[in-house]
Amino acid sequence: MNRRSTRELVADIKTGLAERVARQLPADFIRGRGQDGLQMLFILANSRDDLREVARGFLLNCYDARRFPFDLTLLERLPRDSLEDCLAVLMLKVNPVQPLHHYLDNGESLFQQLAAGRLPSS
């Protein structure tokens, strides 16, 4: 019997819930809210706030989950507005029109800098 890891099961649950919610929302709303959430999370990831590592970890996991595993329990630390930003980005990711990094100007570079532990100052 092929047993799946907890990480794989959690990833499937996370994706399944986002897909179910996303099917009920118009694509333009998902895209707009997801882009806003993406920008807000990048601002948080680039801040001096103690939650920056949560935002950074979540964004990198959305960018490349195999390379950047993320513990979903860390999301419990976020205030409601940042958690909603995460959910909006997740819905954008599971309904891809284009890769996630294409929703940001110079997105590929921004994600690479985030992965290297640095972001340009705003």
N, C-alpha and C positions, 0 to 999 in steps of 0.2 A: 504494500500500500504506500502510495506516495504522500508523505506528510508535508504539509506546507508550514513554513515558518510563521510565527506570530506577525512578523513585519509584513509578510506577503498578505496575510489575512486582513490586517489593519489597512493596508494600502487598497485592497479590494473593497473594503467597507467604505473607506473615505471616498474612493472614486465612484462607487455605486450610489451613495447618498447624493453627491454633487450632481451626478448625471440625472438622477430622478428629479431633483429640484430644478435643474437647468432645463429639462424638457418642458417645464411648465412656464418658463419665462421667455419673452421675445428675445431673439438673437441680438437685436440692437441694444436692448437693456443690458444683457449679459456682457456684451463687448464694452459698452460705455462704463458700466460699473466696475468691470474687471480691470480696465485700463486705469481708472481712478484708484482702485485698490492697489494695483501694482505700483503706481507712482507714490502713494502714501506709504507703502511698506518699504520702498527704497529710501524714502526720506527718513523713516524710523531706523532702518538699517544703517544709515549714515549719521545718525544722531549720537549724542553722548548719553542718551537715555539707557537705563539698565536693561531695557527690553530689546535693545538693538540686536543682540545675538539670537533672540527668538525670531525676529523678523528676518535676519540674515539666513538662519537655518531653514526657515520655511521657504523663502525665495529660492535658495539653492536647491532644495529638495524638489520644488516645482520645475526647476530648470533641468535637473538631472538627478532623479531619485536614486539611481544605482550608485552614483558617485558620492552623493550627499544624503545619507539617511537622516531622518528627522524623527524625533520622539514627539508624537502628537500631544502628549500630556503637557508639553511646554506651552502650548497655546492657552492653557488655563491661566497663565500669568498675564495675558493681554487684556487691556480694557475692551469693552464691547465694540467700540468703533474699529479698533485694530483687528479684532477677531472677525468682524464683518468684512473688512478688507481682505483677510485671508480667504474667507469663503467665496468672495467675489472672484478672486484670482483663481481659486480652485475650479469654480464653474467655468471661467474663461479657458482654463487648461483642458478641461474634459470636453469642451465644445470647440475644438481648434479650427479657426479659419486660417491661422498662420501660427508658426511657433511663438511661444510666449515672449521670447526676447524681441520679436519684431514689433511688439506693441509699444516699445520705448524707442525714442531717438537714440541711436548708437547703443541699442540694447545688448548686442553680443559683447561689446566691450565692457559695458556696465556689469553684466553677469560675470565676465571673466575677472574683472577687478574685485567684485564681491567675493568670488571664489578664492582670490589671492589674499583676501583680508584687507583690502583697501578700496576706497571709493573716492572719487574726486570731491573736493569741497564744493558746497552749493553756494 
